[in-house]
Amino acid sequence: MPLGEKAGFEKSQSRYCGVEAEFNDDMPQLLNFNLSTGSFDFVVAPLMNPSYRPSLLEKDGVLPFAASDLVLSPSQWSSHVVGKLSSWIDLDSEDEALRMDSETTLKQEIAWANHLSVQACILPPPKGASCANYARCVNQILQGSNNMQLWLRIPLVKTDDDDMDANSTSFIDSWELWNSFRLLCEHHSQLSIALDILSSLPSLNSLGRWFGETVAAAIINTDSFLTNGRGYPCLSKRHQKLITGFFNHSIQIVISGKPAHSIPRPSSDLAANNFDNNSESPQRHPLRPYLDYVGFLFQRMDPLPEQERFELGYRDFLQSPLQPLMDNLEAQTYETFERDSMKYIQYQRAINKALLDRVPDDKASATTVLMVVGAGRGPLVRASLQAAEETGRKLKIYAVEKNPNAVVTLHSLVKLEGWEDIVTIISCDMRFWDAPEKADIMVSELLGSFGDNELSPECLDGAQRFLKQDGISIPSSYTSFIQPLTAAKLYNDVKSHKDLAHFETAYVVKLHNIARLTPSQPVFTFTHPDYSTKKSNQRYKRLQFEIPSDTGSAMVHGFAGYFDAELYKDVHLGIEPSMATPNMFSWFAIFFPLRTPVCIKPGSPLEVHFWRCCGSSKVWYEWCVASPNSSAIHNSNGRSYWVGL
């Protein structure tokens, strides 16, 4: 049974806990004991007798698989069994006989797992730093595979440089082992990780990398558990935080090992201490206390806030950004944006302050001309009128909107609210409207996830001519930011299209299964109004990022883009993580992918170049990496992705 029917978690977000079992040729009994008696959700079980070696099997001998496919139903094999491949397999051994046996066995076990419709198999960890032959065989299998997932078992180890013995030959960082293997397998989307969680953990920055990788399962050995005051298993605070992170990222948990705790029980229950295949007395699963503790950690988590529940379906889902100048928004899009009350609270605060600065108390009866450019269905008109009411100032509002469908709704709203004497509706593109008078305040909500990516600079440049020389623009400025990411899932989703264009497109995405490798840095800034004589909306920025030394190496699959806007003076609006406006959902981040992911090492800076380019009919971005090694310049001349003027 899943770990608790918990309020705030959708059924699709259930968390499951499995158990690693020894070889048993009575698969129904193994399943019954672990699932019915132990209450685990699935078993990780060997599919082949561990003593089997192909070179020792007589010709035409029957392969010693754990059980016939008929002993369980296809749905049981599929839902409750994860295959565990023989741990002795070593495809990079110097011993040719072992290497040949390993290759034969690997292919036989995978073929059998495919036959059983098992959804996933755990591959044994590579035996040494060199794993090219192992990866070659796995890659061959993946090329011809159906939808079965292969989980490469990797120990969660990163030894600090200071802790290494000078004569040690063991690897310092198990991430390097995983990275080598997945590069050899061409980032195959069906290759994932089963992380072995040990009693000691690497640094927080080092752990963070894994949340951007394709981790399918975390295997916790009973040796990693501590003992609480009552004799029951528990985990250290750092382990608890890690497991909670796994829950948040839909990573399944597997309990492994022998019971390492002597748990006190009433004498009547002592008979259940030992598992006896022939006993008919009630049995207690020896690993049940570990499952109970993992369940307790899950139950203790805070339920997802309503906003996060609403966004569940958008997590790591790539969407094309809006083209608000080329396309008219649909009613559903307007409705989603209008529900974002925090955004309009901030706008109302900004308009409030601007009115108080613009009109002193002794001239409160004077009328202020305010233009809402890109009025949509009227939320900024409403926020402006509420600010006027709060401050006791008088407004004359022009609501300028190019979408004829939204204009219908605007007329309806003005009539319903009785604003006919205050609000004038203009059905026109703001860039081409001839205003009858100039505005004291101009208000717009033209910002995209990257600030300027929905052409706010071009629109406001066109509208600036009807703002008074000392007039106020809300927003007054906005800055874009980028941040290097490990985002294996997003990369695989882009790669699945098998073309260049998708790697040269920026996507709006609710980032979730990602690792933010360094703090973000500012890219482009636009200020309004801008009366400079040599004004250009083209921009270029060179940036350097350096990952913290204790992170270890990491893979950069692309860049997250954010913005922060100064609406007026100290009133801000934005999604840059360190200063994001809370409880706001109008914008997800933007994602700029890299055609070839870049591996960066501590002490080796990541040099990134970003361009904002302007043509007669379109605006586009170009981006590249120049160090530690050079990438191609993405989206040259806007060949794959642009925003139309």
Solvent accessible surface area in square Angstrom, and as a share of the most:
residue,aa,sasa,rsa
1,M,145,0.65
2,P,36,0.22
3,L,11,0.05
4,G,21,0.21
5,E,135,0.60
6,K,34,0.14
7,A,83,0.64
8,G,14,0.14
9,F,28,0.12
10,E,81,0.36
11,K,187,0.79
12,S,100,0.64
13,Q,31,0.14
14,S,25,0.16
15,R,3,0.01
16,Y,80,0.30
17,C,0,0.00
18,G,0,0.00
19,V,3,0.01
20,E,24,0.11
21,A,13,0.10
22,E,127,0.57
23,F,53,0.22
24,N,41,0.21
25,D,104,0.54
26,D,67,0.35
27,M,0,0.00
28,P,54,0.34
29,Q,52,0.23
30,L,15,0.07
31,L,8,0.04
32,N,89,0.46
33,F,15,0.06
34,N,6,0.03
35,L,35,0.18
36,S,81,0.52
37,T,40,0.23
38,G,0,0.00
39,S,33,0.21
40,F,2,0.01
41,D,14,0.07
42,F,17,0.07
43,V,0,0.00
44,V,1,0.00
45,A,1,0.00
46,P,17,0.11
47,L,1,0.00
48,M,3,0.01
49,N,44,0.23
50,P,71,0.44
51,S,85,0.55
52,Y,12,0.04
53,R,69,0.25
54,P,26,0.16
55,S,78,0.50
56,L,144,0.72
57,L,66,0.33
58,E,141,0.63
59,K,186,0.79
60,D,137,0.71
61,G,31,0.30
62,V,137,0.79
63,L,51,0.25
64,P,43,0.27
65,F,41,0.17
66,A,3,0.02
67,A,14,0.11
68,S,55,0.36
69,D,45,0.23
70,L,159,0.79
71,V,63,0.36
72,L,9,0.05
73,S,48,0.31
74,P,100,0.63
75,S,73,0.47
76,Q,68,0.30
77,W,4,0.01
78,S,26,0.17
79,S,70,0.45
80,H,60,0.27
81,V,3,0.02
82,V,14,0.08
83,G,0,0.00
84,K,42,0.18
85,L,2,0.01
86,S,7,0.05
87,S,76,0.49
88,W,40,0.14
89,I,2,0.01
90,D,26,0.14
91,L,1,0.00
92,D,46,0.24
93,S,15,0.10
94,E,172,0.77
95,D,76,0.40
96,E,107,0.48
97,A,65,0.50
98,L,55,0.28
99,R,69,0.25
100,M,107,0.48
101,D,13,0.07
102,S,0,0.00
103,E,32,0.14
104,T,54,0.32
105,T,0,0.00
106,L,0,0.00
107,K,78,0.33
108,Q,45,0.20
109,E,0,0.00
110,I,5,0.02
111,A,61,0.47
112,W,44,0.15
113,A,0,0.00
114,N,43,0.22
115,H,110,0.49
116,L,5,0.02
117,S,61,0.39
118,V,4,0.02
119,Q,116,0.51
120,A,4,0.03
121,C,0,0.00
122,I,2,0.01
123,L,0,0.00
124,P,5,0.03
125,P,46,0.29
126,P,11,0.07
127,K,108,0.46
128,G,32,0.30
129,A,80,0.62
130,S,81,0.52
131,C,3,0.02
132,A,56,0.43
133,N,37,0.19
134,Y,7,0.03
135,A,0,0.00
136,R,110,0.40
137,C,0,0.00
138,V,0,0.00
139,N,23,0.12
140,Q,88,0.39
141,I,24,0.12
142,L,3,0.02
143,Q,110,0.49
144,G,71,0.69
145,S,27,0.17
146,N,86,0.44
147,N,132,0.68
148,M,8,0.04
149,Q,61,0.27
150,L,3,0.01
151,W,24,0.08
152,L,0,0.00
153,R,30,0.11
154,I,0,0.00
155,P,29,0.18
156,L,3,0.01
157,V,43,0.25
158,K,29,0.12
159,T,39,0.23
160,D,68,0.35
161,D,110,0.57
162,D,137,0.71
163,D,102,0.53
164,M,47,0.21
165,D,91,0.47
166,A,107,0.83
167,N,133,0.68
168,S,43,0.27
169,T,139,0.81
170,S,75,0.49
171,F,71,0.30
172,I,70,0.35
173,D,9,0.05
174,S,0,0.00
175,W,1,0.00
176,E,65,0.29
177,L,8,0.04
178,W,4,0.01
179,N,9,0.05
180,S,42,0.27
181,F,0,0.00
182,R,7,0.02
183,L,84,0.42
184,L,78,0.39
185,C,0,0.00
186,E,105,0.47
187,H,26,0.12
188,H,39,0.17
189,S,63,0.41
190,Q,28,0.13
191,L,4,0.02
192,S,10,0.07
193,I,0,0.00
194,A,0,0.00
195,L,1,0.00
196,D,27,0.14
197,I,1,0.00
198,L,69,0.34
199,S,75,0.48
200,S,84,0.54
201,L,24,0.12
202,P,12,0.08
203,S,34,0.22
204,L,112,0.56
205,N,67,0.34
206,S,0,0.00
207,L,9,0.04
208,G,26,0.25
209,R,4,0.01
210,W,6,0.02
211,F,34,0.14
212,G,1,0.01
213,E,10,0.05
214,T,32,0.19
215,V,16,0.09
216,A,22,0.17
217,A,0,0.00
218,A,0,0.00
219,I,1,0.00
220,I,0,0.00
221,N,49,0.25
222,T,1,0.01
223,D,107,0.56
224,S,6,0.04
225,F,13,0.05
226,L,96,0.48
227,T,83,0.49
228,N,55,0.28
229,G,90,0.86
230,R,174,0.64
231,G,18,0.17
232,Y,62,0.23
233,P,3,0.02
234,C,25,0.15
235,L,4,0.02
236,S,36,0.23
237,K,164,0.69
238,R,105,0.38
239,H,7,0.03
240,Q,22,0.10
241,K,133,0.56
242,L,10,0.05
243,I,0,0.00
244,T,38,0.22
245,G,14,0.14
246,F,2,0.01
247,F,0,0.00
248,N,54,0.28
249,H,36,0.16
250,S,53,0.34
251,I,6,0.03
252,Q,45,0.20
253,I,0,0.00
254,V,0,0.00
255,I,0,0.00
256,S,8,0.05
257,G,32,0.31
258,K,147,0.62
259,P,64,0.40
260,A,59,0.45
261,H,25,0.11
262,S,112,0.72
263,I,24,0.12
264,P,84,0.53
265,R,61,0.22
266,P,95,0.60
267,S,91,0.59
268,S,106,0.68
269,D,46,0.24
270,L,95,0.47
271,A,76,0.59
272,A,7,0.06
273,N,65,0.33
274,N,120,0.62
275,F,83,0.35
276,D,65,0.34
277,N,106,0.54
278,N,136,0.70
279,S,37,0.24
280,E,174,0.78
281,S,46,0.30
282,P,119,0.75
283,Q,54,0.24
284,R,71,0.26
285,H,7,0.03
286,P,48,0.30
287,L,10,0.05
288,R,71,0.26
289,P,8,0.05
290,Y,1,0.00
291,L,11,0.05
292,D,64,0.33
293,Y,25,0.10
294,V,0,0.00
295,G,14,0.13
296,F,101,0.42
297,L,3,0.01
298,F,3,0.01
299,Q,91,0.41
300,R,131,0.48
301,M,20,0.09
302,D,121,0.63
303,P,75,0.47
304,L,22,0.11
305,P,84,0.53
306,E,131,0.59
307,Q,51,0.23
308,E,45,0.20
309,R,93,0.34
310,F,77,0.32
311,E,2,0.01
312,L,20,0.10
313,G,68,0.65
314,Y,82,0.31
315,R,38,0.14
316,D,4,0.02
317,F,116,0.48
318,L,32,0.16
319,Q,52,0.23
320,S,87,0.56
321,P,17,0.11
322,L,59,0.30
323,Q,43,0.19
324,P,31,0.20
325,L,27,0.13
326,M,108,0.48
327,D,75,0.39
328,N,69,0.36
329,L,38,0.19
330,E,124,0.55
331,A,64,0.50
332,Q,142,0.63
333,T,34,0.20
334,Y,23,0.09
335,E,98,0.44
336,T,42,0.24
337,F,51,0.21
338,E,53,0.24
339,R,124,0.45
340,D,0,0.00
341,S,73,0.47
342,M,45,0.20
343,K,4,0.02
344,Y,24,0.09
345,I,88,0.45
346,Q,20,0.09
347,Y,1,0.00
348,Q,33,0.14
349,R,106,0.39
350,A,0,0.00
351,I,0,0.00
352,N,26,0.13
353,K,69,0.29
354,A,0,0.00
355,L,0,0.00
356,L,83,0.41
357,D,78,0.40
358,R,57,0.21
359,V,10,0.06
360,P,66,0.41
361,D,114,0.59
362,D,123,0.64
363,K,123,0.52
364,A,28,0.22
365,S,90,0.58
366,A,50,0.39
367,T,73,0.42
368,T,3,0.01
369,V,13,0.08
370,L,0,0.00
371,M,0,0.00
372,V,0,0.00
373,V,0,0.00
374,G,19,0.18
375,A,2,0.01
376,G,9,0.08
377,R,53,0.19
378,G,2,0.02
379,P,24,0.15
380,L,0,0.00
381,V,1,0.00
382,R,86,0.31
383,A,4,0.03
384,S,0,0.00
385,L,25,0.13
386,Q,79,0.35
387,A,0,0.00
388,A,8,0.06
389,E,147,0.66
390,E,113,0.51
391,T,18,0.10
392,G,50,0.48
393,R,20,0.07
394,K,111,0.47
395,L,17,0.08
396,K,76,0.32
397,I,0,0.00
398,Y,11,0.04
399,A,0,0.00
400,V,1,0.01
401,E,12,0.05
402,K,61,0.26
403,N,2,0.01
404,P,75,0.47
405,N,99,0.51
406,A,1,0.01
407,V,12,0.07
408,V,106,0.61
409,T,53,0.31
410,L,0,0.00
411,H,103,0.46
412,S,68,0.44
413,L,26,0.13
414,V,8,0.05
415,K,155,0.66
416,L,149,0.74
417,E,71,0.32
418,G,50,0.49
419,W,28,0.10
420,E,101,0.45
421,D,147,0.76
422,I,61,0.31
423,V,8,0.04
424,T,58,0.34
425,I,27,0.14
426,I,32,0.16
427,S,73,0.47
428,C,38,0.23
429,D,25,0.13
430,M,16,0.07
431,R,47,0.17
432,F,140,0.58
433,W,20,0.07
434,D,124,0.64
435,A,30,0.23
436,P,100,0.63
437,E,58,0.26
438,K,106,0.45
439,A,0,0.00
440,D,13,0.07
441,I,0,0.00
442,M,3,0.01
443,V,0,0.00
444,S,1,0.01
445,E,44,0.20
446,L,30,0.15
447,L,7,0.03
448,G,0,0.00
449,S,5,0.03
450,F,0,0.00
451,G,0,0.00
452,D,1,0.01
453,N,3,0.02
454,E,26,0.12
455,L,1,0.01
456,S,1,0.01
457,P,0,0.00
458,E,24,0.11
459,C,2,0.01
460,L,1,0.01
461,D,38,0.20
462,G,19,0.18
463,A,0,0.00
464,Q,17,0.08
465,R,106,0.39
466,F,7,0.03
467,L,6,0.03
468,K,72,0.31
469,Q,138,0.61
470,D,99,0.52
471,G,9,0.08
472,I,25,0.13
473,S,3,0.02
474,I,0,0.00
475,P,1,0.01
476,S,22,0.14
477,S,24,0.16
478,Y,3,0.01
479,T,25,0.15
480,S,1,0.01
481,F,21,0.09
482,I,0,0.00
483,Q,11,0.05
484,P,0,0.00
485,L,0,0.00
486,T,1,0.01
487,A,0,0.00
488,A,6,0.04
489,K,80,0.34
490,L,1,0.00
491,Y,12,0.05
492,N,19,0.10
493,D,47,0.25
494,V,0,0.00
495,K,62,0.26
496,S,76,0.49
497,H,96,0.43
498,K,182,0.77
499,D,60,0.31
500,L,73,0.36
501,A,44,0.34
502,H,56,0.25
503,F,22,0.09
504,E,0,0.00
505,T,22,0.13
506,A,0,0.00
507,Y,13,0.05
508,V,26,0.15
509,V,0,0.00
510,K,38,0.16
511,L,20,0.10
512,H,34,0.15
513,N,38,0.19
514,I,13,0.07
515,A,6,0.05
516,R,114,0.42
517,L,13,0.06
518,T,9,0.05
519,P,109,0.68
520,S,19,0.12
521,Q,54,0.24
522,P,67,0.42
523,V,11,0.06
524,F,4,0.02
525,T,68,0.39
526,F,5,0.02
527,T,77,0.45
528,H,8,0.04
529,P,35,0.22
530,D,40,0.21
531,Y,96,0.36
532,S,63,0.40
533,T,136,0.79
534,K,191,0.81
535,K,76,0.32
536,S,60,0.39
537,N,23,0.12
538,Q,95,0.42
539,R,69,0.25
540,Y,115,0.44
541,K,72,0.31
542,R,128,0.47
543,L,6,0.03
544,Q,83,0.37
545,F,4,0.02
546,E,99,0.44
547,I,6,0.03
548,P,51,0.32
549,S,95,0.61
550,D,52,0.27
551,T,4,0.02
552,G,6,0.06
553,S,6,0.04
554,A,0,0.00
555,M,3,0.01
556,V,0,0.00
557,H,1,0.00
558,G,0,0.00
559,F,0,0.00
560,A,0,0.00
561,G,0,0.00
562,Y,4,0.01
563,F,0,0.00
564,D,14,0.07
565,A,0,0.00
566,E,60,0.27
567,L,0,0.00
568,Y,21,0.08
569,K,119,0.50
570,D,94,0.49
571,V,0,0.00
572,H,80,0.36
573,L,0,0.00
574,G,0,0.00
575,I,25,0.12
576,E,9,0.04
577,P,58,0.36
578,S,100,0.64
579,M,96,0.43
580,A,45,0.35
581,T,18,0.10
582,P,88,0.55
583,N,111,0.57
584,M,17,0.08
585,F,34,0.14
586,S,13,0.09
587,W,31,0.11
588,F,30,0.13
589,A,11,0.09
590,I,0,0.00
591,F,0,0.00
592,F,0,0.00
593,P,0,0.00
594,L,0,0.00
595,R,81,0.30
596,T,95,0.55
597,P,15,0.09
598,V,7,0.04
599,C,38,0.23
600,I,2,0.01
601,K,104,0.44
602,P,46,0.29
603,G,58,0.56
604,S,36,0.23
605,P,45,0.28
606,L,1,0.00
607,E,27,0.12
608,V,0,0.00
609,H,22,0.10
610,F,0,0.00
611,W,61,0.21
612,R,2,0.01
613,C,21,0.13
614,C,42,0.25
615,G,32,0.31
616,S,119,0.77
617,S,75,0.49
618,K,50,0.21
619,V,2,0.01
620,W,22,0.08
621,Y,0,0.00
622,E,24,0.11
623,W,0,0.00
624,C,12,0.07
625,V,1,0.00
626,A,38,0.29
627,S,34,0.22
628,P,53,0.33
629,N,91,0.47
630,S,92,0.59
631,S,28,0.18
632,A,47,0.36
633,I,80,0.41
634,H,1,0.00
635,N,0,0.00
636,S,43,0.28
637,N,107,0.55
638,G,1,0.01
639,R,127,0.46
640,S,26,0.17
641,Y,15,0.06
642,W,101,0.35
643,V,3,0.02
644,G,3,0.03
645,L,61,0.31
